[in-house]
């Protein structure tokens, strides 16, 4: 469980990246909702990764 929690931020970033790649392959790059969701997931994943790893290191 601790390993999954430690990698939660990376998983969120990867999900955001997969959404962007899927939008690129389908040609659906003009939908701001999908692009915004992937951007929010990537930023949230980065913040989560920093916060969780800082707490686990202490």
Secondary structure, 3 states (H helix, E strand, C coil): CHHHHHCHHHHHHHHHHHHHHHHHHHCCCCCHHHHHHHHHHHHHHHHHHHHHHHHHHC
